[in-house]
């Protein structure tokens, strides 16, 4: 546990392995070992470790939840949801599993179900800022932008330094055509995390919509510097840049 908290994950796994050599049915060690493997990105091994914990203790709700997270990170979303459902069958007030289940449903495009899952998490734990933010994303994807902003505002009321929520709020404002408010929201995200590439991209979109070419180019350059592949591709087809698309600087940026 101590090694894990220090980020010394390989050593932590070796220590869990030693515990399991002595007591092979120590379900906590199998679960914790899975968690460390998960943090190392060794997801298949993590799932095998969670499965071992659950073989020993089938009602270990944390292991079902952790297993769902690993499956979700592998893109096996239906299996992830089944795992979260198992955790919630054992512990119906497990707010983390409701939130995680919502994310998996959202990634499958099942947005109404995702919102219902986030609402359940927030019914149990009203100050779960991640769930308010995730709920906002699902509402935004449904085009319910005012409700999305209200959800982001709730997340920020709980955690004012939550840079992702500031940026997501800005993105919703852009889609409503409220560019000045969007810029202020993105600037807040960048004040909290100066290298947050998504906020630079959203600022570029705002300036593009306003035909402020220099500022659009400058912010898009920042976003591309931080994450070249993603933002070059996005900018190629993003209608927010239609008014500056013929500018040679913009063309040079998206061509790399």
C-alpha positions in Angstrom: 0.0 0.0 0.0 2.8 2.4 1.0 4.7 1.7 -2.2 1.6 2.2 -4.2 1.0 5.6 -2.6 4.5 6.6 -3.5 3.9 5.6 -7.1 6.5 2.8 -6.9 4.1 0.4 -8.6 6.4 -2.4 -9.7 7.7 -2.7 -6.1 4.1 -2.6 -4.8 3.2 -5.5 -7.1 6.2 -7.5 -5.8 5.0 -6.9 -2.3 1.5 -8.0 -3.1 3.0 -11.1 -4.8 4.9 -11.9 -1.6 1.7 -11.7 0.5 -0.1 -14.0 -2.0 2.8 -16.5 -1.9 2.2 -16.7 1.9 -1.6 -16.5 1.7 -3.0 -17.3 -1.8 -6.6 -16.6 -0.7 -6.0 -13.0 0.5 -8.6 -11.3 -1.7 -7.5 -7.8 -0.6 -4.1 -8.4 -2.0 -5.4 -9.7 -5.4 -7.6 -6.6 -5.6 -4.8 -4.1 -4.7 -2.5 -5.9 -7.1 -5.0 -5.4 -9.8 -5.2 -1.7 -9.0 -1.4 -1.3 -9.3 -1.4 -3.2 -12.6 -4.2 -1.0 -13.8 -2.2 2.1 -13.0 0.7 0.7 -15.0 -1.7 0.2 -18.0 -1.4 -3.6 -17.8 -5.1 -3.9 -18.0 -5.5 -7.6 -19.0 -3.3 -8.6 -16.0 -5.3 -6.3 -13.8 -8.6 -7.9 -14.8 -7.0 -11.4 -14.1 -6.1 -10.2 -10.7 -9.6 -8.8 -10.0 -11.0 -12.1 -11.2 -8.9 -13.9 -8.7 -10.1 -11.6 -5.9 -13.7 -12.3 -6.9 -13.2 -16.0 -7.2 -12.2 -15.9 -3.5 -14.8 -13.3 -2.4 -17.6 -12.9 -5.0 -19.2 -10.0 -3.1 -16.2 -7.8 -3.1 -17.9 -4.8 -4.7 -14.7 -2.7 -5.0 -13.2 -5.4 -7.2 -16.3 -5.5 -9.5 -16.0 -1.7 -9.8 -12.2 -1.8 -10.5 -12.7 -4.6 -13.0 -15.3 -2.5 -14.8 -12.8 0.4 -15.0 -10.2 -1.8 -16.6 -12.7 -3.3 -19.0 -13.8 0.2 -19.9 -10.3 1.4 -20.5 -9.9 -1.6 -22.9 -13.1 -0.4 -24.8 -15.0 -3.4 -23.6 -17.9 -1.2 -22.5 -20.8 -3.7 -22.3 -18.7 -6.0 -20.1 -17.7 -2.9 -18.0 -21.4 -2.1 -17.4 -22.1 -5.7 -16.4 -19.3 -5.4 -13.9 -20.6 -2.2 -12.5 -24.1 -3.7 -12.3 -22.6 -6.5 -10.2 -21.0 -4.1 -7.8 -24.3 -2.2 -7.5 -26.2 -5.4 -6.9 -24.0 -6.0 -3.9 -23.8 -2.4 -2.8 -26.6 -0.2 -4.2 -25.3 3.0 -2.7 -21.9 2.7 -4.2 -21.7 6.1 -5.8 -18.4 5.6 -7.7 -19.9 2.6 -9.5 -23.0 4.7 -10.5 -20.7 7.4 -11.9 -18.4 5.0 -13.7 -21.4 3.2 -15.1 -22.6 6.5 -16.4 -19.3 7.1 -18.2 -19.4 3.7 -19.9 -23.0 4.3 -21.0 -22.1 7.7 -22.3 -19.2 6.2 -24.3 -21.7 3.9 -25.9 -23.9 6.8 -26.9 -26.6 5.7 -24.4 -26.9 9.3 -23.1 -30.2 9.2 -21.3 -29.2 6.1 -19.4 -25.9 7.8 -18.6 -27.6 10.8 -17.1 -29.9 8.6 -15.0 -26.8 6.8 -13.7 -25.1 10.1 -12.8 -28.3 11.3 -11.1 -28.2 8.1 -9.0 -24.6 8.8 -8.0 -25.5 12.4 -7.1 -28.6 11.3 -5.1 -26.2 9.3 -3.0 -23.3 11.8 -2.9 -24.5 15.3 -4.0 -21.0 16.8 -3.9 -19.5 14.3 -6.4 -18.0 17.0 -8.7 -16.9 14.4 -11.3 -20.5 13.2 -11.7 -21.8 16.8 -12.2 -19.1 17.3 -14.9 -19.8 14.0 -16.6 -23.5 14.7 -16.5 -22.9 18.0 -18.2 -21.0 16.3 -21.0 -23.9 13.9 -21.6 -26.4 16.7 -21.6 -24.2 18.7 -24.0 -24.0 15.7 -26.3 -27.8 15.6 -26.3 -27.9 19.3 -27.3 -29.3 20.3 -23.9 -26.7 23.0 -23.5 -28.3 25.2 -20.8 -28.8 22.2 -18.6 -25.2 21.1 -19.3 -23.9 24.5 -18.2 -26.0 24.3 -15.0 -24.4 20.9 -14.3 -20.8 22.3 -14.9 -21.7 25.2 -12.6 -22.7 22.8 -9.9 -19.3 20.9 -10.3 -17.5 24.2 -10.0 -19.5 25.3 -7.0 -18.1 22.2 -5.3 -14.6 22.3 -6.8 -13.7 25.8 -8.1 -10.3 24.6 -9.4 -11.8 21.9 -11.6 -10.2 22.9 -14.9 -11.9 20.3 -17.1 -15.3 21.6 -16.0 -14.3 25.2 -16.8 -13.3 24.1 -20.3 -16.3 22.0 -20.8 -18.5 24.9 -19.8 -16.7 27.0 -22.3 -17.3 24.5 -25.0 -21.1 24.5 -24.3 -21.0 28.3 -24.4 -19.4 28.2 -27.8 -22.2 25.9 -29.1 -24.7 28.5 -27.8 -22.9 31.3 -29.6 -21.9 33.0 -26.3 -18.3 33.5 -27.2 -17.3 36.1 -24.7 -18.5 33.9 -21.8 -16.8 30.9 -23.4 -13.5 32.7 -23.6 -13.7 33.7 -20.0 -14.4 30.1 -19.0 -11.5 28.7 -21.1 -9.2 31.4 -19.6 -10.2 30.2 -16.2 -9.3 26.6 -17.2 -5.9 27.8 -18.4 -5.3 29.9 -15.3 -5.6 26.6 -13.3 -3.7 24.4 -15.9 -1.6 26.5 -18.3 -0.9 23.6 -20.6 -4.5 22.4 -21.0 -4.6 21.9 -24.8 -8.4 21.5 -25.0 -8.9 25.1 -23.7 -6.5 26.5 -26.2 -8.5 24.7 -29.0 -11.8 26.0 -27.7 -10.4 29.5 -27.5 -9.3 29.1 -31.2 -12.8 28.0 -32.1 -14.3 31.2 -30.4 -11.9 33.5 -32.2 -12.5 31.6 -35.5 -16.3 32.1 -35.1 -15.6 35.8 -34.6 -13.2 36.0 -37.6 -10.4 37.2 -35.3 -7.8 35.5 -37.4 -4.6 36.3 -35.4 -6.0 35.1 -32.1 -7.5 32.0 -33.7 -4.2 31.1 -35.2 -2.3 31.8 -32.1 -4.5 29.6 -29.9 -4.7 26.8 -32.4 -0.9 26.8 -32.6 -0.8 26.4 -28.9 -3.2 23.5 -29.0 -1.4 21.8 -31.8 2.0 22.3 -30.1 0.6 20.4 -27.1 -1.3 17.7 -28.9 -0.5 17.7 -32.7 -2.3 14.7 -34.0 -5.7 15.3 -32.4 -6.1 19.0 -33.1 -4.7 19.0 -36.6 -7.3 16.4 -37.6 -10.1 18.2 -35.7 -9.3 21.6 -37.2 -9.4 20.2 -40.8 -13.2 19.7 -40.6 -14.3 22.0 -37.8 -16.8 24.5 -39.1 -15.8 27.0 -36.4 -12.8 27.7 -38.6 -14.6 28.2 -41.9 -14.1 32.0 -41.9 -10.3 31.6 -41.6 -9.8 28.4 -43.6 -8.3 30.3 -46.6 -5.6 31.9 -44.5 -2.2 30.5 -45.4 -1.2 30.3 -41.7 -4.2 28.2 -40.9 -3.4 25.9 -43.9 0.2 25.6 -42.8 -0.9 24.7 -39.3 -3.3 21.9 -40.3 -0.8 20.4 -42.8 2.0 20.3 -40.3 
